[in-house]
Amino acid sequence: MERPVTEADLVFEHVPETDQSFENALEKSRAGDRLTVDDAIELLTTGTDIEGIDRTRKERVLEAADRRRAEVVGDEVTFVANINNNVTTACNVGCLFCNFKDAAHTFERDSEVETAGFTKTPGESREIVADAVERGVYEVTSVSGLHPAFTLDEEHREILEAHPEPKEVNYKPPERYATDPGTYAEQMEAMSVDDVHVHSMTPEEGYHARRGTDWSYEEVYGRLKDAGLDTVPGTAAEILVDEVRDVICPGKIGTDDWLEAMEAAANVGLGLTATIMYGHVDNEAHRAMHLKRVRDLQERVDGAITEFVPLSFVHQNTPLFEHDVVSGGASIDEDELMIAVARLFLDNIDHVQSSWVKYGDEQGLKMLSCGADDYMGTILSEEITTRAGGEHGEFRSFEDYVEMITSIGRVPVERSTDYETRRVIDPDDPPFGPQLGPKADGTPLLDADERAERTVPADD
């Protein structure tokens, strides 16, 4: 039996070595010059001429990024009234960084293993979103496992039903399962309640929605747009370098497929976001290469990417950690430098997001002084990071946002998903609630009892 891969076994072609100097890279960033991959490596490492992170150099990078943030977007800190409605945890891809998914076979009617996960019907999704809209929410984010019964629409189901080897295309008919997730199109239609903004269908899900066909990503995303999809979350990116993907998610789409799907979504008129999930087996060279690929993509899609979202790897409860492939996640220094260098490198993306889900409130606020200007959304229910071992709760109220943002001397601003509609909030005019949604009238999203049930102290 082969010994499993461990941290000590990993050898990569791309390593953080450059002929550039830290001082030159920092001067370029201060001058507003377009940075190279080598520049980004120097800034992310605080210089490849030294071992470890130099705290004095790090602060200089953070200061440069904070100045750039002020020049680009000013002192506003934005957030959105949203809800997460992930449809299913059923998946059989086997990404080693993930603890969100549950083995798809455990959802089958005749399974002898009781699943710990969930699958929602389109009707259940609609009820959840309708309730959130009544409260004032105007964005629903939905990212799901690759359920074998999921198809794009009925035509896609007919194609997969006729396939001579369904296992080759990861398909099983819905009647095999205790709960039928419907089709992707049906889920998009179900979540399109009262003009709520539907943010869903990652490139990985886009791939799943075309498996077994010769359809292009444009065809898939065009049908999804017709069904109610508004924007595509650029998750499933992890690190856009295949030697890293081969370790952490060998069954997942490669870098080229991810980029192709994102470009196709933009081509049919869908807005995009972009992410990086770092702090596992990757190094600073991989992170810099990822930033370059996102920046190049933004040029090809003519600015369709509204925000960049760094996601620090939460290692607890993940196979990478349990199998000793990694010993932990990113350090706080690495987190701060990732935000800062993203701000300095991505000169064609205005908004960089800080995540209270990943960092907690205190460190999340610190990131707003490292180059970030957006502070996520209310969420109401967070499942992915929490299942991986995240400890920072599942909900932030408008009152929380106003209190946190004003505590660092910044301006709280409610925004739409695309940042086109914005409302500056007066901290002296409570109560605080959303006003941009179709049924939003400024009432707080949750009453005191509901809030107590959903909120976990973030930094105890």
LUMGUMI-852061 format. One record per residue (C-alpha): residue in one letter; x, y, z. Coordinates in Angstrom, 2 decimals, always signed. Layout:
BEGIN
REC   rest         u         v         w
REC      a         X         Y         Z
...
***
This chain:
BEGIN
REC   rest         u         v         w
REC      m     +0.00     +0.00     +0.00
REC      e     +1.40     +3.41     -0.99
REC      r     +2.34     +5.82     +1.78
REC      p     +0.16     +8.96     +1.58
REC      v     +1.74    +12.21     +0.45
REC      t     +2.84    +14.45     +3.30
REC      e     +4.02    +18.06     +3.52
REC      a     +7.66    +16.96     +3.32
REC      d     +7.08    +15.18     -0.01
REC      l     +5.89    +18.23     -1.95
REC      v     +8.29    +19.54     -4.58
REC      f     +7.09    +22.26     -6.95
REC      e     +8.49    +23.69    -10.16
REC      h     +7.41    +27.19     -9.17
REC      v     +9.18    +28.50     -6.08
REC      p     +9.49    +31.98     -4.59
REC      e    +12.83    +32.97     -6.07
REC      t    +13.39    +36.14     -8.13
REC      d    +16.08    +38.48     -9.47
REC      q    +14.01    +41.45     -8.31
REC      s    +14.63    +43.20     -4.99
REC      f    +12.07    +43.98     -2.33
REC      e    +12.95    +47.69     -2.39
REC      n    +12.43    +47.93     -6.16
REC      a     +9.10    +46.11     -5.95
REC      l     +7.93    +48.36     -3.11
REC      e     +8.97    +51.52     -4.97
REC      k     +7.05    +50.38     -8.05
REC      s     +3.96    +49.73     -5.95
REC      r     +4.19    +53.18     -4.33
REC      a     +4.55    +54.83     -7.72
REC      g     +1.49    +53.03     -9.06
REC      d     +3.45    +51.12    -11.69
REC      r     +2.02    +47.82    -12.95
REC      l     +3.63    +45.02    -10.96
REC      t     +5.12    +41.80    -12.33
REC      v     +4.88    +38.32    -10.85
REC      d     +8.40    +38.75     -9.46
REC      d     +7.37    +42.03     -7.83
REC      a     +4.41    +40.30     -6.19
REC      i     +6.64    +37.48     -4.91
REC      e     +9.00    +40.01     -3.31
REC      l     +6.12    +41.82     -1.61
REC      l     +4.37    +38.62     -0.45
REC      t     +7.62    +37.30     +1.08
REC      t     +8.86    +40.74     +2.26
REC      g    +11.95    +39.90     +0.24
REC      t    +13.35    +36.62     -0.98
REC      d    +16.77    +37.73     +0.28
REC      i    +15.71    +36.95     +3.86
REC      e    +14.13    +34.06     +5.71
REC      g    +10.60    +34.51     +7.00
REC      i     +8.50    +37.66     +7.20
REC      d    +10.25    +40.91     +8.12
REC      r     +7.69    +42.85    +10.19
REC      t     +9.13    +46.27     +9.34
REC      r     +9.02    +45.52     +5.62
REC      k     +5.54    +44.07     +5.98
REC      e     +4.23    +47.29     +7.50
REC      r     +5.64    +49.23     +4.55
REC      v     +3.72    +46.98     +2.15
REC      l     +0.52    +47.37     +4.17
REC      e     +0.92    +51.16     +4.24
REC      a     +1.37    +51.28     +0.46
REC      a     -1.73    +49.15     -0.03
REC      d     -3.81    +51.23     +2.36
REC      r     -2.82    +54.41     +0.53
REC      r     -3.77    +52.79     -2.77
REC      r     -7.13    +51.77     -1.32
REC      a     -7.81    +55.35     -0.24
REC      e     -6.88    +56.64     -3.69
REC      v     -9.11    +54.13     -5.52
REC      v    -12.22    +53.91     -3.33
REC      g    -11.82    +56.40     -0.50
REC      d    -12.91    +55.69     +3.08
REC      e    -16.15    +53.84     +2.40
REC      v    -16.48    +50.25     +3.63
REC      t    -19.20    +48.42     +1.77
REC      f    -21.33    +45.41     +2.61
REC      v    -24.41    +43.70     +1.21
REC      a    -27.63    +42.24     +2.65
REC      n    -27.39    +38.64     +1.50
REC      i    -28.17    +35.05     +2.37
REC      n    -26.34    +31.82     +1.55
REC      n    -28.56    +29.07     +0.17
REC      n    -26.32    +26.17     -0.73
REC      v    -28.50    +23.52     -2.35
REC      t    -26.65    +20.29     -1.56
REC      t    -23.58    +18.91     +0.15
REC      a    -23.72    +15.76     -2.00
REC      c    -20.48    +15.51     -4.00
REC      n    -18.02    +12.90     -5.16
REC      v    -15.14    +15.04     -6.46
REC      g    -13.04    +14.58     -3.32
REC      c    -11.20    +17.91     -2.96
REC      l     -8.75    +17.53     -0.08
REC      f     -9.22    +21.07     +1.23
REC      c    -12.98    +20.67     +1.67
REC      n    -15.14    +19.52     +4.55
REC      f    -18.36    +20.90     +3.13
REC      k    -19.23    +17.92     +0.97
REC      d    -20.67    +14.54     +1.91
REC      a    -20.17    +11.41     -0.20
REC      a    -22.93    +11.40     -2.81
REC      h    -23.74     +7.69     -2.37
REC      t    -24.85     +8.33     +1.22
REC      f    -27.80    +10.34     -0.13
REC      e    -29.19     +7.37     -2.06
REC      r    -32.44     +5.77     -0.93
REC      d    -30.86     +2.39     -0.29
REC      s    -27.74     +3.70     +1.44
REC      e    -26.91     +2.00     +4.72
REC      v    -24.92     +5.07     +5.79
REC      e    -26.88     +7.95     +7.24
REC      t    -25.73    +11.17     +5.59
REC      a    -24.73    +14.16     +7.69
REC      g    -25.50    +16.49     +4.81
REC      f    -28.49    +17.96     +3.05
REC      t    -30.17    +18.44     -0.31
REC      k    -32.89    +21.03     -0.90
REC      t    -35.61    +20.81     -3.51
REC      p    -36.30    +23.87     -5.68
REC      g    -39.43    +24.45     -3.59
REC      e    -37.41    +24.50     -0.37
REC      s    -34.89    +26.89     -1.90
REC      r    -37.71    +29.21     -2.91
REC      e    -39.15    +29.23     +0.63
REC      i    -35.77    +30.08     +2.14
REC      v    -35.11    +32.92     -0.29
REC      a    -38.67    +34.25     -0.09
REC      d    -38.37    +34.49     +3.70
REC      a    -35.03    +36.33     +3.36
REC      v    -36.47    +38.77     +0.81
REC      e    -39.34    +39.55     +3.16
REC      r    -36.71    +40.48     +5.75
REC      g    -34.96    +42.84     +3.31
REC      v    -32.29    +40.64     +1.73
REC      y    -31.55    +41.28     -1.96
REC      e    -28.75    +38.85     -2.80
REC      v    -28.70    +35.07     -2.58
REC      t    -25.38    +33.26     -2.93
REC      s    -25.57    +29.58     -3.79
REC      v    -22.59    +27.23     -4.11
REC      s    -23.23    +23.50     -3.98
REC      g    -21.67    +20.09     -4.20
REC      l    -21.66    +18.26     -7.54
REC      h    -24.67    +16.02     -6.96
REC      p    -24.74    +13.22     -9.57
REC      a    -28.45    +13.84    -10.25
REC      f    -27.93    +17.54    -10.95
REC      t    -28.32    +18.47    -14.62
REC      l    -28.52    +21.81    -16.38
REC      d    -32.12    +21.30    -17.49
REC      e    -34.45    +18.59    -18.81
REC      e    -32.68    +18.43    -22.18
REC      h    -29.41    +17.78    -20.40
REC      r    -31.05    +15.09    -18.28
REC      e    -32.31    +13.31    -21.41
REC      i    -28.78    +13.34    -22.85
REC      l    -27.28    +11.88    -19.67
REC      e    -30.08     +9.30    -19.34
REC      a    -29.19     +8.06    -22.83
REC      h    -25.45     +7.90    -22.16
REC      p    -24.15     +4.32    -22.48
REC      e    -21.85     +4.74    -19.46
REC      p    -23.52     +7.07    -16.94
REC      k    -20.71     +6.56    -14.44
REC      e    -18.27     +8.12    -16.90
REC      v    -20.27    +11.35    -16.79
REC      n    -20.95    +11.23    -13.03
REC      y    -24.69    +10.80    -13.47
REC      k    -27.36     +8.93    -11.53
REC      p    -31.09     +9.55    -11.98
REC      p    -32.86    +11.57     -9.28
REC      e    -35.12     +8.68     -8.31
REC      r    -32.05     +6.98     -6.82
REC      y    -31.90     +9.67     -4.13
REC      a    -34.01    +10.44     -1.10
REC      t    -34.32    +14.07     -2.25
REC      d    -34.39    +15.31     -5.85
REC      p    -32.40    +18.58     -6.22
REC      g    -34.16    +19.31     -9.51
REC      t    -32.09    +20.89    -12.28
REC      y    -29.76    +23.87    -12.07
REC      a    -32.23    +25.86    -14.17
REC      e    -35.06    +24.97    -11.78
REC      q    -32.99    +26.02     -8.78
REC      m    -32.11    +29.36    -10.43
REC      e    -35.78    +29.98    -11.21
REC      a    -36.79    +29.02     -7.67
REC      m    -34.33    +31.44     -6.10
REC      s    -35.32    +34.33     -8.36
REC      v    -37.82    +35.80     -5.92
REC      d    -38.99    +39.41     -6.28
REC      d    -35.92    +40.60     -8.21
REC      v    -33.45    +39.19     -5.69
REC      h    -29.95    +38.98     -7.18
REC      v    -28.88    +35.35     -7.79
REC      h    -25.12    +34.86     -7.40
REC      s    -24.38    +31.23     -8.25
REC      m    -22.94    +28.58    -10.60
REC      t    -19.18    +28.53    -10.10
REC      p    -17.00    +27.38    -13.02
REC      e    -16.92    +23.93    -11.42
REC      e    -20.71    +23.82    -11.34
REC      g    -20.74    +25.16    -14.91
REC      y    -18.57    +22.20    -15.90
REC      h    -20.94    +19.81    -14.13
REC      a    -23.86    +21.40    -16.01
REC      r    -22.35    +20.53    -19.40
REC      r    -20.82    +17.12    -18.72
REC      g    -21.62    +14.49    -21.33
REC      t    -22.39    +17.09    -24.00
REC      d    -20.51    +19.14    -26.57
REC      w    -22.08    +22.35    -25.28
REC      s    -19.88    +25.37    -24.79
REC      y    -19.73    +27.27    -21.52
REC      e    -21.49    +30.12    -23.36
REC      e    -24.43    +27.82    -24.06
REC      v    -24.59    +26.70    -20.43
REC      y    -24.31    +30.15    -18.90
REC      g    -26.72    +31.58    -21.44
REC      r    -29.39    +29.08    -20.37
REC      l    -28.67    +29.76    -16.71
REC      k    -28.98    +33.50    -17.28
REC      d    -32.36    +32.94    -18.92
REC      a    -33.38    +30.93    -15.84
REC      g    -32.55    +33.76    -13.44
REC      l    -28.79    +33.72    -12.80
REC      d    -27.33    +37.22    -12.44
REC      t    -23.66    +36.86    -11.52
REC      v    -21.10    +34.07    -11.18
REC      p    -18.94    +33.63     -8.06
REC      g    -15.33    +33.04     -9.00
REC      t    -14.88    +30.32     -6.42
REC      a    -13.46    +26.90     -7.33
REC      a    -10.40    +28.94     -8.34
REC      e     -8.39    +27.85     -5.28
REC      i     -4.91    +28.45     -6.79
REC      l     -4.83    +28.89    -10.56
REC      v     -1.65    +26.85    -10.98
REC      d     -2.12    +23.24    -11.97
REC      e     +0.78    +21.80     -9.97
REC      v     -1.04    +22.95     -6.84
REC      r     -4.46    +21.82     -8.05
REC      d     -3.00    +18.37     -8.75
REC      v     -2.33    +18.05     -5.01
REC      i     -5.35    +19.69     -3.37
REC      c     -8.13    +18.97     -5.88
REC      p     -6.99    +16.45     -8.52
REC      g    -10.58    +15.68     -9.56
REC      k    -11.52    +19.29    -10.13
REC      i    -11.39    +21.38    -13.30
REC      g     -7.98    +22.74    -14.24
REC      t     -6.83    +26.33    -14.53
REC      d     -7.65    +26.66    -18.24
REC      d    -11.20    +25.35    -17.76
REC      w    -11.81    +27.77    -14.88
REC      l    -10.63    +30.71    -16.97
REC      e    -12.64    +29.57    -20.00
REC      a    -15.83    +29.26    -17.96
REC      m    -15.41    +32.69    -16.38
REC      e    -14.76    +34.34    -19.72
REC      a    -17.79    +32.60    -21.23
REC      a    -20.03    +33.78    -18.39
REC      a    -18.91    +37.35    -19.00
REC      n    -19.46    +36.92    -22.74
REC      v    -23.17    +36.23    -22.19
REC      g    -23.52    +39.29    -19.96
REC      l    -23.07    +37.89    -16.45
REC      g    -21.07    +39.75    -13.83
REC      l    -18.20    +38.00    -12.03
REC      t    -16.25    +37.93     -8.82
REC      a    -12.84    +36.30     -8.35
REC      t    -11.23    +34.50     -5.43
REC      i     -8.03    +32.89     -4.24
REC      m     -7.92    +30.16     -1.59
REC      y     -4.39    +30.15     -0.17
REC      g     -2.42    +28.94     +2.82
REC      h     -2.33    +25.17     +2.21
REC      v     +0.41    +23.64     +0.03
REC      d     +0.87    +26.74     -2.12
REC      n     +3.76    +29.17     -1.91
REC      e     +4.17    +32.87     -2.72
REC      a     +5.09    +32.17     -6.33
REC      h     +1.79    +30.35     -6.85
REC      r     -0.13    +33.22     -5.25
REC      a     +1.60    +35.75     -7.48
REC      m     +0.89    +33.69    -10.60
REC      h     -2.76    +33.45     -9.56
REC      l     -3.00    +37.23     -9.25
REC      k     -1.53    +37.62    -12.73
REC      r     -4.09    +35.22    -14.22
REC      v     -6.95    +37.07    -12.56
REC      r     -5.64    +40.45    -13.76
REC      d     -5.27    +39.14    -17.30
REC      l     -8.79    +37.68    -17.17
REC      q    -10.19    +41.03    -16.07
REC      e     -8.71    +42.61    -19.18
REC      r    -10.26    +39.97    -21.43
REC      v    -13.71    +40.34    -19.85
REC      d    -13.61    +44.14    -20.03
REC      g    -13.92    +44.75    -16.30
REC      a    -16.70    +42.25    -15.51
REC      i    -14.99    +41.21    -12.24
REC      t    -16.37    +43.48     -9.53
REC      e    -14.32    +42.27     -6.57
REC      f    -11.43    +40.06     -5.54
REC      v    -11.92    +37.85     -2.49
REC      p     -8.89    +36.33     -0.72
REC      l     -9.96    +33.23     +1.23
REC      s     -7.56    +32.02     +3.88
REC      f     -7.53    +28.21     +4.07
REC      v     -9.31    +26.91     +7.18
REC      h     -7.44    +23.69     +7.81
REC      q     -9.30    +22.07    +10.72
REC      n    -11.50    +19.10     +9.76
REC      t    -10.13    +18.94     +6.20
REC      p     -8.47    +15.88     +4.61
REC      l     -5.31    +17.90     +3.87
REC      f     -4.81    +18.41     +7.60
REC      e     -6.08    +15.02     +8.75
REC      h     -3.72    +13.24     +6.31
REC      d     -0.71    +15.37     +7.32
REC      v     -0.38    +17.00     +3.92
REC      v     -0.47    +20.35     +5.73
REC      s     +0.19    +21.23     +9.36
REC      g     -1.94    +24.38     +9.43
REC      g     -3.19    +27.35     +7.46
REC      a     -1.80    +30.77     +6.61
REC      s     -0.32    +33.00     +9.31
REC      i     -1.78    +36.41    +10.13
REC      d     +1.23    +37.98     +8.39
REC      e     +0.45    +36.00     +5.24
REC      d     -3.22    +36.99     +5.43
REC      e     -2.39    +40.69     +5.69
REC      l     +0.15    +40.53     +2.88
REC      m     -2.28    +38.64     +0.63
REC      i     -4.87    +41.42     +0.99
REC      a     -2.25    +44.13     +0.52
REC      v     -0.55    +42.65     -2.53
REC      a     -3.92    +41.91     -4.13
REC      r     -4.74    +45.63     -3.81
REC      l     -1.38    +46.67     -5.29
REC      f     -1.25    +44.08     -8.07
REC      l     -4.87    +44.06     -9.27
REC      d     -4.86    +47.56    -10.69
REC      n     -7.97    +46.83    -12.79
REC      i    -10.21    +45.54     -9.96
REC      d    -11.51    +48.27     -7.65
REC      h    -12.74    +46.21     -4.71
REC      v    -10.90    +43.80     -2.41
REC      q    -12.92    +41.96     +0.22
REC      s    -12.13    +41.18     +3.83
REC      s    -13.91    +38.18     +5.32
REC      w    -15.17    +38.08     +8.92
REC      v    -16.01    +34.42     +8.28
REC      k    -12.35    +33.60     +7.64
REC      y    -10.59    +36.12     +9.88
REC      g    -13.06    +36.97    +12.63
REC      d    -14.22    +40.50    +13.41
REC      e    -11.05    +41.95    +14.92
REC      q     -8.68    +40.70    +12.23
REC      g    -11.29    +41.26     +9.53
REC      l    -11.36    +44.94    +10.50
REC      k     -7.56    +45.05    +10.44
REC      m     -7.68    +43.90     +6.81
REC      l     -9.60    +47.09     +6.01
REC      s     -6.36    +48.93     +6.81
REC      c     -4.32    +46.55     +4.63
REC      g     -5.99    +47.38     +1.31
REC      a     -9.48    +45.87     +1.59
REC      d    -12.59    +48.04     +1.26
REC      d    -15.50    +45.55     +1.28
REC      y    -16.63    +43.58     +4.33
REC      m    -18.78    +40.80     +2.85
REC      g    -22.46    +40.52     +3.75
REC      t    -24.93    +39.55     +6.41
REC      i    -25.06    +35.93     +5.13
REC      l    -27.76    +34.71     +7.62
REC      s    -26.41    +31.16     +7.18
REC      e    -22.82    +30.09     +6.49
REC      e    -22.10    +26.40     +5.94
REC      i    -18.86    +25.91     +4.01
REC      t    -16.26    +27.47     +6.31
REC      t    -18.17    +26.45     +9.44
REC      r    -18.07    +22.78     +8.40
REC      a    -14.32    +23.06     +7.81
REC      g    -13.78    +24.27    +11.37
REC      g    -14.43    +28.01    +11.12
REC      e    -15.44    +29.57    +14.42
REC      h    -16.60    +33.07    +13.53
REC      g    -20.36    +32.62    +13.35
REC      e    -22.88    +32.73    +10.54
REC      f    -24.44    +36.20    +10.68
REC      r    -23.59    +39.88    +11.01
REC      s    -26.35    +42.46    +11.43
REC      f    -26.42    +45.97    +10.00
REC      e    -25.97    +47.18    +13.57
REC      d    -22.80    +45.07    +13.84
REC      y    -21.51    +46.51    +10.59
REC      v    -22.16    +50.12    +11.54
REC      e    -20.51    +49.65    +14.92
REC      m    -17.45    +47.85    +13.53
REC      i    -16.85    +50.12    +10.55
REC      t    -17.24    +53.38    +12.47
REC      s    -14.93    +52.04    +15.20
REC      i    -12.02    +52.30    +12.73
REC      g    -13.04    +55.70    +11.46
REC      r    -14.46    +54.54     +8.17
REC      v    -17.85    +55.11     +6.50
REC      p    -20.42    +52.25     +6.44
REC      v    -22.09    +51.86     +3.04
REC      e    -24.81    +49.42     +2.04
REC      r    -24.25    +48.27     -1.55
REC      s    -25.80    +46.20     -4.30
REC      t    -24.01    +43.11     -5.61
REC      d    -22.54    +45.02     -8.56
REC      y    -21.57    +48.05     -6.42
REC      e    -23.62    +50.30     -8.72
REC      t    -26.20    +51.18     -6.03
REC      r    -24.86    +52.44     -2.70
REC      r    -26.34    +53.97     +0.45
REC      v    -24.20    +55.73     +3.03
REC      i    -25.50    +54.86     +6.51
REC      d    -25.74    +57.55     +9.18
REC      p    -24.40    +55.95    +12.39
REC      d    -26.49    +58.39    +14.45
REC      d    -29.77    +57.26    +12.92
REC      p    -30.71    +53.77    +14.25
REC      p    -32.26    +51.26    +13.94
REC      f    -30.13    +49.86    +11.12
REC      g    -31.47    +47.60     +8.39
REC      p    -31.30    +47.16     +4.62
REC      q    -33.00    +49.62     +2.29
REC      l    -31.82    +48.57     -1.18
REC      g    -33.86    +45.36     -1.55
REC      p    -37.27    +44.97     -3.19
REC      k    -38.94    +44.65     +0.23
REC      a    -36.32    +46.42     +2.36
REC      d    -37.58    +49.27     +4.53
REC      g    -34.74    +49.71     +7.02
REC      t    -36.07    +47.15     +9.52
REC      p    -33.29    +45.01    +11.07
REC      l    -32.96    +41.62     +9.39
REC      l    -33.48    +39.66    +12.60
REC      d    -35.13    +40.48    +15.90
REC      a    -33.12    +40.21    +19.12
REC      d    -34.04    +36.57    +19.83
REC      e    -33.28    +35.41    +16.29
REC      r    -30.01    +37.27    +16.31
REC      a    -28.92    +35.66    +19.57
REC      e    -29.57    +32.20    +18.09
REC      r    -27.45    +32.81    +14.98
REC      t    -24.56    +34.94    +16.23
REC      v    -21.42    +33.42    +17.71
REC      p    -18.90    +35.73    +19.45
REC      a    -16.18    +36.06    +16.83
REC      d    -13.02    +36.60    +18.83
REC      d    -13.43    +34.95    +22.24
***
